[in-house]
Amino acid sequence: MPDKYKRASIYITLPDGTKKQLIFTGRTQKEADAKKAKAKAEYEAGLLVVNGKTTFAAWVEEWLATYKQHKVTDSTYKEIRGILDRVYLQQIGAVRLCDLRLIHLQRCLNSLNGYSKSYIHRAYIYAKSCLDKAVDNDLITKSPARGLEEPQGTEGSRRALTAEEISLFVATMDKHKRGSFFGVMLACGLRPGEARALTIYNVDKVTRSINVTSAVQNNSRKIKQPKTSAGIRTIPVPDWFWGRLLSTVEGAEKSGCPYLWPNAKGEPMDEQRYTKSWHSYLREMDIAAGAKLYRNKIIVHAIAQDLTPYNLRHTYCTNLAEMGVDLKTAQYLMGHSDIRMTADIYTHVTDNMVNTARDKINSMRNNG
């Protein structure tokens, strides 16, 4: 009985150099040829088999799945993916590996000038590691990351927000679903885990303060006691934030759920939801600052991409220093068990502190 299907085939070269025949069938020769043409186009574009014609974005996906996923923690995996996407892929992800050059990568990395040294170094290391593996797999003969130079960065990743960033942050607060959640970190210097664990019972409406008694354990929704007794503290809520916090408390009381920022099941937010909410918040800030969009995707950022929720806590401590709050009180409000941790932030003299000192010095001269 004759075969009722028509066939068409192509030969492809696998990454190890061996040849393989791919056979396509169809009820008509036209259908089989169409399948062959589609596969050939995908192969030449580097999509069917990973090779030198594979795009940088496609290779990053392959590298992450093969060498990072299930080998690093979820938070580290998400960080690597996020940095590579924001720094490189949004600009040069469509470039084929065989066409990728040092200048492409250097331009992307140069856009981070002024970011924290830690963030810049991670962006440098992740790109280098990814492309070194492309060489190891014989996809390219030489890594385009060879010779890549790190631009000038700022000391420390947990910097304070600039005045412009604070203005954007506060303007976004009332527009975002989790605005008051991130707002409490800036207003009261809470750690992310402490904010996630807050309930209506932690807020004292009479004294307008927050009693911090617990925190959500990392990578879980489990509530734990602070590592040290210093974590248990009472923090006054500033007037500019009290109305927002009170509104959140009243909403939680009406819902019958004690947590101020719960998930859909009435439990504390998990790490994934908290991280997604932060990226969403940054996106809103970015757009408000004038970021350029293409098909609803940001292609040119208007704000620094190294901001993390811990920058809000760092800003709170810096503000305490600028307002003249003594070091011992700041240590208590921050929940630091070691005063040296607080002092490290206090020693980062800000422009405002310098200007205040200048005014005082000038006043002394005038009085003299």
N, C-alpha and C positions, 0 to 999 in steps of 0.2 A: 504494500500500500504506500503510495507516494506521500512524502512529508508535506502537510498542508501549510507549514510555516516557512516564510522566507528568512534568509539570514544575511547579516552584514557583520564585519569584524574589524577591529583595529588592534595594533600592538602598542603597548605602553611600556615604559622603562620604570621599574620600581626604584626606590631610594638606594637599594643595595646593588643596583646595576643590572639586575636580571630582567629579562623580557617576559611579558605576559600578554596573552591574547584575550581580548574581551569580545564576546560574541553577543549579538543583539538579534532578536527575532521579531517578526511581525506577520500579520495576516497577509500583508502585501509587501513587495519589495520597497515601496515608498515608505511604509511605516518603519521597516527595519533600518533603512538608510537614514531616516530622520533621527532615530535613536542613536545611531552611530555618529551622526553629525553633532548631536547635542553632547555626547560623551567626549568627542574629539575637542570641541570648544572648551569644555570644562577642564580637560587634561591640559590643553595649551595655556589655560588661564591659571593653572596650578591648583585647581579646586578638586580634581578627581584624585590626584596623588600629590602628596607634598613634595615639591621640588623647588628649584630655583625660581620658577615662574609664579610660585605661590606668593600671594600678597603678604605684606608685613602683618596685617591684622589677622589673616588666616593662620599664619605661623604662630602668632602669639597665643591664639586659641589652642593650637596643637601643643605648644610648649607648656601651657598652663595645665592642660588635661593630662599630659604625660609625665611632667616633671614636678608639678606643684600640688595639684589637687590630691587630696588624701595623704599628702606627705608633709603638709604644713597645717597649722590651725586655720579654722574658717576665717578668723579675723585677719590673719596674715595673707591668706589667699585673696580675700576681698580687697585688701590694701594694695597688693601687687597688681591685680587686675585694674583697680581704679586709677592708680598712678600711671600705668602704661597707657590707659585709655585717654586720660586727661592731658598728659604731657605729649604723647606721640601719636596715638592712633587717630585722634580727631583731626590731625593735620596731615599725616603721611601714611595712614593705615592702608590706603589703596595702592601704595607703591609696591612693586614686586621686589622680592628679596634680591634678585639679580640686578635690579636697578637702584637699590637703596645705597646711598652714599653717606659718608661721614658728615658732609655739610647739612644733609637733611636732619640728622639726629642732633647736630650741634645747634642748629637754629631753634629746634624744639626745646632743648635744654637751656639755651640762652634766655628763653622767655621766662625762666624761673629766677632771673637775676633779682636779688632782694628777698627771696623766700628764705626759709630757715635752711641752714647748712644740712641738717638732718634730712629734710624733705628732698633737697637737691641730690644728696648722695644716694638716697634710695632710688630716685628716678634714674640716676647714672648706673647703679649696680644692676637694677632689674633689666634695663635695656642691654647692658653688656652680657649678662648671664644668658638672656634669651637668644641673642645673636651668636654667642660662642657655641651654643648647642646646635645652631643651624650649621655652623662649620663642622662640628663633630659628626653631624648626620650627612655630611657631604652635599648639603643643599647649596652652599656657596663655598668658595675657596678661601675667602678672607672676610673676617668680621668687619662691617662698616663702622662698628663702635670703637675700633682700634684708633687711639689718638683722641678720643672724646674727652673734652675738658669741662670740669665743673665750674660754673660761673660763681661770682661772689655771692655768698649767702649771709644771712644774719645769724648770730649766735643763739642757739637754743630753739627748739621747735615749739615750746610753749610760751610764745611771746604774748604781749598784751595787744588787744585790738587797737588800731589807730582811731582817731576821732571820727574819720570818715566811715570806717567799718562799724563803729558803734552806732552811728547815725543810721546806717543802712540796716543794721541788726534790729534796732528798736522799731524802725518803720515797718519791717517785715513781721514783727512779732504779732501784731493784731490781725494780720492777713493769713497767717499759717495755722494749721490745725494744732500743731504742737508748739505754738509760739510761747505760751506761758511756761511750758516745760523747759525749753532752752533759756527762757528769760530768767527763771529762778536761779540758774547757774551764774548768770551775769549779775543779778541783783543781790544774791546772797552767797555766792562763791561755793555752791554745793558741787560735790563730785557727781558725775552722771549716775552712778549706782545709788547714791543717796537721794537724788531727785526722783529716780524711778520707784523708790520704795516709799515715797511720801504718801500719807493718807490724810483724810480730813482731821484725824485726831492729832496730827503733828502741828497743826496750825492753831495758834492761840489768837483768837479774834480780839481779845481784850488788850493784850500787850502788843498786838501786831508783830508777832514773831513766829519763827519756825523752830520746833524742837527736833533736832536730828538725833534719832535713836537707833537707826538701822540702815542697811544698804542692800541692794540686789547683788548677789554674787555674780562675778564675771561669767559670761557664756551660759547663763541660766536665768531662771526667774525666782530662784530661791532667795529668801530674805535671810540675812545674816547680821550678826552684831558687828560693830566696828572692830577693826584689828586691835585698836588700843582704846583706852578710856578717853583719850583726847578727841575721838570721833564723836562722842556724845556731847552735844553743845546746843545752846540756844542762840539763834541769830535774828537780830532785828530786821524786819522787812522795810526797805526804803519806801518813802511815800509814793514815788513815781511808779512803783511796781505793785503796791498794795491792792489797788482796785482790780488789776488783772488777776492777781492771786485769789482775791476774795470771790471773784466771778467764777473761777475754776472750782473753788471749794463748794460754792453754792450749787454748781452744776453736778458735782459728785454727790452731794447730799440728796438732791432730787432723784438721781439715778439709782440710789440705793447701793452704789459701789463705793467702798471707802477709799480706793486708790484715786489719786488726783489725775493720773494719766495712764489709765489701764488699756489693755488690748481689748479685742472684741469679746473675750470670755470673762472680762472683769478681773484679769490677773495683771501683775506688773509687766511692762513691756519687755520682750526678750531683746537680745543683742542685735538681731537682724532688723527688727522693726525700729529700734532706736537708731541704728546706723542709716537705714533708708530715710528716716525722718530728717536726720541731719543733712544728708545729701540733697534732699528736697528743699530744706531751708536755705542751704547755700545757693541752690539754683534760683530761688526767688530773689535772694539778695543780688545775685549776679545779673539777673535780668533787669532788676530795678536800677542797677548801676550802669546799664547800657550795654550788656553783653550782646554780641551778634548771633542771631539765630538763623538756622537753615533747616526747614522742615521740622520745626519745633525742637531742634537739637542745637545746643550752644556750640558754635564753631570758633568763636573768639571770646575769651573770658574778660570780664571787666574788674574782677576782684581776685585776690590771691587765693590759690587753691590749697594752701597748706593749713587752713584754719580747721581746728578740731574743737569739740566742746570743752576740752581742757583749757583752750585759750580764753574762754569766758571766765573760768575760775582764776586764771592767771591775771586777767584784767581786773577782777574784783580785788585781788591782793595788791596789785599795783595802785589801784584807786585808793585803797586804805593808806598806802604810803604817801600818796600825793595829798591826801586830806589831813595828814599829820597824826594818824592813829598810831599809838605807840606799838612797838614790836611785840610786846607780850600779849597785848589785846588782840593784835592781828593773828598771832599764833593760835590763840583760843578760837577765834572766829573761823579760821581756816581748818581747824581740827588737826593741826600738825603735832605729832608727838615730840618732834625734835625742832627746837627753835631755829636751828641752822637752815632748815628748809624754807622757813619764812624769811629769814635774813637774806638768803640767796636772791629772793625776788626784790626785797627792799634795797639791795645794793645796786639794782639796775636803775640808776638815776634817769628819770625821764625829762623831757624838755620842759614840761610844766614845772617840775621841781626846780630846775635850773632857773627858770624865769622868776619863780617865786623868791628864790634866794637872791636873785639880782635886785628885785624890788625892795627886799628887806635891807640889802647892802646900801642901795641908793638912799633909802629912808634914813639909815644910820648916818650917812655922810651929810644929809641935809640938816639933821638934828645937831650934828657936830658943829 
